[in-house]
């Protein structure tokens, strides 16, 4: 039976679909960068970035231990819990281990910049304390696009963060965005993003499609008229180009977000040929391929 956690939340809250069964601990509010022109997650006035006071976090963890002792998974929010210092993260993880001893998995969102001042040794210690995986919104590996969307990262900074996490033994769940550059930037987006994935070999890779719940005016302004929306077929072709360029050894791949018209699932590279076949069938308009109708995509 589900119980509301004894945690004081500042809503709205966001989490990856795979964290549906996790205890949500809000250790920060909002996002420390919050300038990406495609992102609508932390635009509410109450979501201005601020770390939650340390003693408040520790008290909430203790209350969760008293009321939800069977908890096995914890997700740290908001947009980039890893913005906290190593000391604060270590304190939080130690409290989870003390008061929620059955927890086997702690995860969080992470911006590459959050890792610049954290050493491999420090990250390894956080892994030992229970931080098993982080979710990183890479979006694209193309430097020109990263500048246009005001991501505040480059190919190299993202690469270095992913390599550092791997060296520390922390799994990486990477998210990229199909169609993020529109028609003009499609080729370079597919090629450069594949190059970044090949160089870093993430354990998990997810792709969603660019979408806007509140309109795309801000996005188009950032591109100064260069952004041209892509059709479903063009999105499939971009995904095909991306996947053809991938040389991944054992990455679990998912393209099943609500924004995706075509659902793709597999392990790369074992399932690469099959997935490319599905894409080709979708591009050819074969009736055997299931495509989500717009009414089935709850964004």
C-alpha positions as CSV (number, residue, x, y, z in Angstrom):
1,X,0.0,0.0,0.0
2,X,1.4,3.4,-1.1
3,X,2.0,6.0,1.6
4,X,2.8,9.7,1.1
5,X,6.4,10.2,2.2
6,X,7.0,12.4,5.2
7,X,8.8,14.9,3.1
8,X,8.2,18.6,2.4
9,X,8.1,19.0,-1.3
10,X,8.1,22.1,-3.4
11,X,6.1,21.1,-6.5
12,X,6.1,20.4,-9.3
13,X,8.4,17.4,-9.1
14,X,10.0,15.5,-12.0
15,X,11.5,12.1,-12.2
16,X,12.5,9.6,-14.9
17,X,9.9,6.9,-15.6
18,X,12.2,4.2,-14.2
19,X,12.0,5.9,-10.8
20,X,8.2,5.4,-10.4
21,X,8.7,3.1,-7.4
22,X,11.5,5.1,-5.8
23,X,11.2,7.3,-2.7
24,X,11.7,10.9,-3.9
25,X,14.0,13.0,-1.7
26,X,14.1,16.6,-2.7
27,X,17.6,17.8,-1.7
28,X,17.6,20.8,-4.0
29,X,14.8,22.9,-5.5
30,X,14.9,23.7,-9.2
31,X,17.9,23.6,-11.5
32,X,21.2,25.4,-10.9
33,X,21.6,26.3,-14.6
34,X,18.0,26.5,-15.8
35,X,18.8,28.3,-19.0
36,X,18.3,25.6,-21.6
37,X,15.9,27.0,-24.2
38,X,14.1,23.6,-24.7
39,X,13.4,23.0,-21.0
40,X,10.1,23.9,-19.4
41,X,10.6,21.9,-16.2
42,X,11.6,24.6,-13.7
43,X,10.1,27.8,-15.0
44,X,7.6,28.3,-12.2
45,X,8.5,31.1,-9.8
46,X,8.6,28.7,-6.8
47,X,11.3,26.6,-8.5
48,X,14.2,29.0,-8.1
49,X,17.3,27.0,-7.4
50,X,18.2,26.5,-3.8
51,X,19.7,23.6,-1.8
52,X,17.5,22.3,1.0
53,X,19.0,22.9,4.4
54,X,21.1,19.9,5.4
55,X,19.5,19.3,8.8
56,X,16.1,19.4,7.1
57,X,17.2,16.7,4.7
58,X,18.6,14.5,7.4
59,X,15.5,14.9,9.5
60,X,13.3,13.8,6.5
61,X,15.5,10.8,5.9
62,X,15.1,9.8,9.5
63,X,11.3,10.2,9.3
64,X,11.3,8.1,6.2
65,X,13.2,5.4,8.0
66,X,10.6,5.4,10.8
67,X,7.6,5.4,8.5
68,X,8.8,3.7,5.3
69,X,11.4,1.2,6.6
70,X,11.0,-1.1,3.6
71,X,12.2,1.4,1.1
72,X,14.7,0.0,-1.4
73,X,15.2,2.7,-4.0
74,X,15.7,6.5,-3.6
75,X,15.8,9.2,-6.2
76,X,17.3,12.6,-5.3
77,X,15.7,15.6,-6.9
78,X,15.4,18.3,-8.2
79,X,17.1,19.1,-11.6
80,X,20.6,18.5,-10.5
81,X,21.1,17.1,-6.9
82,X,24.7,16.6,-7.8
83,X,25.2,20.4,-7.6
84,X,25.5,19.8,-3.9
85,X,29.1,19.6,-2.5
86,X,30.8,16.3,-2.0
87,X,30.4,16.7,1.8
88,X,26.7,17.4,1.5
89,X,26.1,14.4,-0.8
90,X,28.2,12.2,1.5
91,X,26.2,13.2,4.5
92,X,22.9,12.5,2.7
93,X,24.0,9.1,1.5
94,X,25.4,8.2,4.9
95,X,22.0,9.1,6.4
96,X,20.1,7.0,3.9
97,X,22.4,4.0,4.7
98,X,21.8,4.5,8.4
99,X,18.1,5.1,8.5
100,X,17.0,3.2,5.3
101,X,19.3,0.2,5.4
102,X,17.3,-1.8,2.8
103,X,18.0,0.7,0.1
104,X,20.0,-0.8,-2.7
105,X,19.9,2.0,-5.3
106,X,20.2,5.8,-5.1
107,X,20.0,7.8,-8.3
108,X,19.9,11.5,-9.3
109,X,19.8,13.9,-12.2
110,X,23.2,15.4,-13.0
111,X,24.6,18.2,-15.1
112,X,28.1,17.6,-16.5
113,X,29.3,20.8,-14.9
114,X,28.3,19.5,-11.4
115,X,31.2,17.0,-11.7
116,X,34.0,19.5,-12.6
117,X,35.1,20.0,-9.0
118,X,34.5,16.4,-7.8
119,X,37.3,14.0,-8.1
120,X,37.1,10.4,-9.2
121,X,38.0,9.4,-5.7
122,X,35.2,11.4,-4.2
123,X,32.7,10.0,-6.7
124,X,34.0,6.5,-6.0
125,X,33.2,7.1,-2.3
126,X,29.7,8.3,-3.2
127,X,29.3,5.1,-5.2
128,X,30.4,3.1,-2.1
129,X,27.8,4.9,0.0
130,X,25.1,3.9,-2.5
131,X,25.0,6.3,-5.4
132,X,24.7,3.7,-8.2
133,X,23.6,5.8,-11.2
134,X,22.9,9.3,-12.5
135,X,20.7,10.6,-15.3
136,X,22.5,13.0,-17.6
137,X,20.6,15.1,-20.2
138,X,23.3,15.2,-22.9
139,X,20.7,16.3,-25.6
140,X,23.4,16.5,-28.4
141,X,27.1,16.1,-28.9
142,X,27.3,19.0,-31.4
143,X,29.0,22.1,-30.1
144,X,27.1,24.5,-32.4
145,X,23.8,23.1,-31.2
146,X,24.8,23.1,-27.6
147,X,25.5,26.8,-27.9
148,X,22.2,27.6,-29.6
149,X,20.2,25.8,-27.0
150,X,22.2,27.5,-24.2
151,X,23.1,24.2,-22.6
152,X,26.2,25.6,-20.9
153,X,28.2,22.5,-22.0
154,X,30.4,21.4,-24.8
155,X,31.2,18.0,-26.4
156,X,34.4,17.9,-24.3
157,X,32.8,18.9,-20.9
158,X,30.1,16.3,-21.4
159,X,32.7,13.7,-22.5
160,X,34.9,14.3,-19.5
161,X,32.0,14.1,-17.0
162,X,30.8,10.8,-18.5
163,X,34.3,9.3,-18.4
164,X,34.8,10.5,-14.8
165,X,31.6,8.8,-13.7
166,X,32.7,5.6,-15.5
167,X,36.0,5.7,-13.7
168,X,34.2,6.0,-10.4
169,X,32.0,3.0,-11.1
170,X,28.7,5.0,-11.3
171,X,26.4,4.0,-14.1
172,X,25.3,6.6,-16.6
173,X,21.8,6.9,-18.1
174,X,22.2,9.4,-21.0
175,X,19.3,11.2,-22.7
176,X,19.5,12.7,-26.2
177,X,16.8,14.6,-28.1
178,X,15.7,13.5,-31.6
179,X,15.0,16.6,-33.7
180,X,16.7,19.1,-31.4
181,X,18.3,21.0,-34.3
182,X,15.5,20.8,-36.7
183,X,16.1,20.1,-40.4
184,X,19.1,22.4,-40.9
185,X,21.2,20.8,-38.1
186,X,20.0,17.2,-38.3
187,X,23.1,15.7,-39.9
188,X,25.6,17.2,-37.6
189,X,23.4,16.4,-34.5
190,X,23.2,12.8,-35.5
191,X,26.9,12.4,-36.3
192,X,28.4,14.3,-33.4
193,X,26.0,12.8,-30.8
194,X,26.9,9.3,-32.0
195,X,30.6,10.2,-31.8
196,X,30.1,11.3,-28.1
197,X,28.3,8.0,-27.3
198,X,30.9,5.9,-29.0
199,X,33.7,7.7,-27.0
200,X,31.9,7.2,-23.7
201,X,30.0,3.9,-24.0
202,X,27.1,4.8,-21.5
203,X,25.4,1.9,-19.8
204,X,21.9,3.3,-20.7
205,X,20.9,5.5,-23.6
206,X,17.4,7.0,-24.1
207,X,16.1,9.2,-26.9
208,X,13.0,11.4,-26.8
209,X,11.6,13.8,-29.4
210,X,11.8,17.6,-29.0
211,X,8.4,18.8,-27.9
212,X,7.0,21.9,-26.2
213,X,4.0,22.0,-23.9
214,X,4.0,25.8,-23.8
215,X,4.7,26.6,-27.5
216,X,8.0,26.9,-29.4
217,X,8.4,30.7,-29.7
218,X,11.3,30.9,-27.2
219,X,13.1,28.0,-29.0
220,X,12.7,29.5,-32.5
221,X,14.0,32.9,-31.2
222,X,17.1,31.2,-29.9
223,X,17.7,29.8,-33.4
224,X,17.1,33.2,-35.0
225,X,14.9,31.7,-37.7
226,X,17.2,28.7,-38.4
227,X,15.0,26.1,-36.7
228,X,12.6,24.3,-39.0
229,X,10.4,21.6,-37.5
230,X,10.9,18.0,-38.7
231,X,8.2,15.6,-39.9
232,X,7.9,12.2,-38.4
233,X,9.7,10.7,-41.4
234,X,12.5,13.1,-41.0
235,X,12.8,12.3,-37.3
236,X,13.0,8.6,-38.3
237,X,15.7,9.4,-40.8
238,X,17.7,11.3,-38.2
239,X,17.4,8.5,-35.8
240,X,18.5,6.1,-38.5
241,X,21.6,8.2,-39.3
242,X,22.4,8.4,-35.5
243,X,22.0,4.6,-35.0
244,X,24.1,3.7,-38.1
245,X,27.0,5.8,-36.7
246,X,26.8,4.2,-33.2
247,X,29.4,1.6,-32.3
248,X,28.3,0.7,-28.8
249,X,29.3,-2.5,-27.1
250,X,26.7,-3.2,-24.4
251,X,24.4,-0.2,-24.0
252,X,20.7,-0.6,-23.1
253,X,18.8,1.6,-25.5
254,X,15.2,2.9,-25.2
255,X,13.2,5.3,-27.3
256,X,9.9,4.9,-25.6
257,X,9.2,8.3,-24.0
258,X,5.6,9.6,-24.6
259,X,7.1,11.9,-27.2
260,X,8.3,9.1,-29.4
261,X,6.1,8.1,-32.4
262,X,8.1,5.0,-33.0
263,X,9.0,2.9,-29.9
264,X,12.4,1.3,-30.1
265,X,14.0,-1.0,-27.5
266,X,17.1,-3.1,-27.5
267,X,20.8,-3.5,-26.6
268,X,23.4,-1.8,-28.7
269,X,25.2,-3.2,-30.5
270,X,23.5,-6.7,-30.3
271,X,20.1,-5.4,-31.6
272,X,21.4,-2.7,-33.9
273,X,20.5,-4.5,-37.1
274,X,16.9,-5.2,-35.9
275,X,16.4,-1.6,-34.7
276,X,17.7,-0.2,-38.0
277,X,15.2,-2.5,-39.8
278,X,12.4,-1.1,-37.7
279,X,13.4,2.4,-38.6
280,X,13.7,1.6,-42.3
281,X,10.2,0.0,-42.2
282,X,8.8,3.1,-40.6
283,X,10.5,5.4,-43.2
284,X,9.0,3.2,-45.9
285,X,5.6,3.5,-44.4
286,X,5.0,-0.2,-44.0
287,X,1.7,-1.0,-42.3
288,X,3.3,-3.6,-40.1
289,X,5.1,-0.9,-38.0
290,X,3.1,0.4,-35.1
291,X,3.2,4.2,-34.7
292,X,1.7,6.1,-31.9
293,X,-1.1,8.4,-32.8
294,X,-0.9,11.9,-31.5
295,X,-3.8,11.3,-29.1
296,X,-1.8,8.4,-27.5
297,X,1.2,10.6,-26.7
298,X,0.5,12.2,-23.3
299,X,3.1,15.0,-23.1
